């Protein structure tokens, strides 16, 4: 007869389940990094943008006017994120010229007018400000790299108007920046 006095007996199936639960807990607690282990600095213009949590990302709040006045943006940040509250301002010709000259990636979050308001118009018939463009039946978050003046260079993701940029979509756009 087998005596199990003072011993805890767990069968193989129970041990396997216990190990799997421990692994799930450990993986769930691990800090997630965006793209690589390098520190990523993001300049955020606007206060209604969700800042997704990553162990290697630093978000810093900027005033919209700093796009025109701060000459260190390109050296200090990997990219800028602009909220929809500032789209009319940053679609102005001074801002578009500044984005073109910096050639720095800019993420426009939750646009309902597409990417056209954020590039230099090729002719005078194109509307000038964000508010003058037609509204689309969906939202887009757009990365523009400003590699060529007057031409859109970048990518976008689309989602329903009642949704916001998801973490998965944010990661997809960030991957494009660091390609």
C-alpha positions in Angstrom: 0.0 0.0 0.0 1.2 3.5 -0.9 1.4 6.1 1.8 1.1 9.7 0.8 1.3 11.2 4.3 2.5 14.8 4.2 3.1 14.8 0.5 1.1 16.6 -2.2 0.4 14.4 -5.1 -0.4 16.0 -8.5 -0.8 13.9 -11.5 1.0 14.7 -14.8 -2.1 16.5 -16.3 -2.3 18.7 -13.2 1.4 19.6 -13.4 1.1 20.5 -17.0 -1.9 22.8 -16.4 0.0 24.4 -13.5 3.1 25.1 -15.6 0.9 26.5 -18.4 -0.8 28.9 -16.0 2.5 30.0 -14.7 3.8 30.7 -18.2 0.7 32.7 -19.1 1.1 34.8 -16.0 4.7 35.4 -16.7 4.2 36.4 -20.4 1.3 38.6 -19.4 3.4 40.5 -16.9 6.3 41.1 -19.2 6.7 44.7 -20.3 5.9 45.2 -24.0 8.3 47.1 -26.2 7.5 48.9 -29.4 9.5 47.8 -32.5 12.9 47.4 -30.7 14.6 47.8 -27.4 15.8 51.3 -28.3 14.0 54.2 -26.6 11.4 55.9 -28.8 10.4 59.5 -28.2 7.1 60.7 -29.5 6.1 64.4 -29.5 2.3 64.6 -28.9 0.3 67.6 -30.1 -3.1 67.5 -28.5 -4.5 66.0 -25.3 -7.1 63.6 -26.6 -4.7 61.0 -28.0 -4.4 57.6 -26.3 -0.8 56.9 -25.3 -0.3 53.2 -25.6 2.0 51.8 -22.9 5.4 50.4 -23.9 8.5 50.1 -21.7 10.7 51.8 -24.3 8.3 54.7 -25.4 8.4 58.2 -23.9 5.5 60.6 -24.8 6.1 64.3 -24.4 3.4 66.9 -24.8 4.0 69.7 -27.2 2.1 72.9 -28.1 1.0 73.1 -31.7 3.0 76.3 -32.2 6.2 74.4 -31.4 6.1 72.8 -34.9 6.9 76.2 -36.3 9.3 77.4 -33.6 11.2 74.4 -32.2 14.2 73.6 -34.4 15.1 70.5 -32.3 11.9 68.4 -33.1 13.6 66.2 -35.6 16.6 65.4 -33.4 14.6 65.1 -30.2 11.7 62.9 -31.4 11.3 59.8 -33.6 8.0 61.1 -34.8 5.1 63.4 -33.9 1.5 62.5 -33.2 -1.2 65.1 -33.9 -4.7 64.9 -32.5 -7.8 65.8 -34.6 -8.3 68.9 -32.5 -5.4 70.5 -34.2 -6.0 69.3 -37.8 -7.3 72.7 -39.1 -4.2 74.4 -37.7 -1.6 72.0 -39.0 -3.2 71.8 -42.4 -2.3 75.5 -42.9 0.5 76.3 -45.4 3.0 77.4 -42.8 2.7 74.0 -41.0 2.7 71.9 -44.2 5.9 73.8 -45.4 7.5 73.1 -42.0 6.6 69.4 -42.2 8.0 69.3 -45.7 11.3 70.9 -44.7 11.7 68.8 -41.5 11.0 65.5 -43.4 10.0 64.0 -40.2 7.3 61.3 -39.8 4.0 62.7 -38.5 1.1 60.5 -37.3 -2.3 62.3 -37.8 -4.7 60.4 -35.5 -8.5 60.0 -36.3 -8.8 62.0 -39.6 -12.2 62.0 -41.2 -10.9 63.9 -44.3 -8.1 61.6 -45.4 -4.5 62.6 -46.1 -4.9 65.4 -48.6 -5.2 68.2 -46.1 -1.7 67.4 -44.8 0.3 67.8 -48.0 1.2 70.9 -50.1 -1.5 71.4 -52.8 -0.3 70.9 -56.3 -2.8 73.3 -57.7 -4.9 76.2 -56.4 -8.3 74.4 -56.8 -7.5 72.1 -53.8 -9.0 73.3 -50.5 -6.5 74.8 -48.1 -7.6 73.8 -44.6 -8.8 70.5 -43.1 -12.3 71.8 -42.5 -12.8 72.6 -46.2 -12.4 69.0 -47.3 -15.3 66.5 -47.6 -15.9 64.2 -44.7 -15.2 60.5 -45.4 -17.5 57.7 -44.2 -14.7 56.3 -42.0 -11.7 57.5 -39.9 -8.1 57.1 -40.8 -4.9 57.5 -38.9 -2.1 58.5 -41.2 1.7 58.4 -41.1 3.2 60.9 -43.5 7.0 60.9 -43.9 7.2 64.1 -46.0 9.8 62.6 -48.3 8.6 64.5 -51.4 6.9 67.9 -51.4 3.3 67.8 -52.7 3.2 64.0 -52.8 1.8 61.8 -50.1 4.4 59.4 -48.8 3.2 57.2 -46.0 0.5 54.8 -45.0 -2.8 54.9 -43.3 -5.2 52.6 -41.5 -9.0 52.9 -41.7 -11.7 52.1 -39.1 -15.3 53.0 -38.4 -16.2 56.6 -37.3 -17.3 55.4 -33.9 -13.9 53.8 -33.1 -10.4 55.1 -32.2 -7.0 54.1 -33.3 -6.3 50.7 -31.7 -3.0 49.6 -30.2 -2.6 47.0 -33.0 -3.1 49.7 -35.6 -0.7 52.0 -33.8 2.0 49.3 -33.9 1.4 48.7 -37.6 1.9 52.4 -38.3 5.0 52.6 -36.1 6.5 49.6 -37.9 6.2 51.6 -41.2 8.2 54.5 -39.6 11.0 52.2 -38.5 11.2 50.0 -41.6 
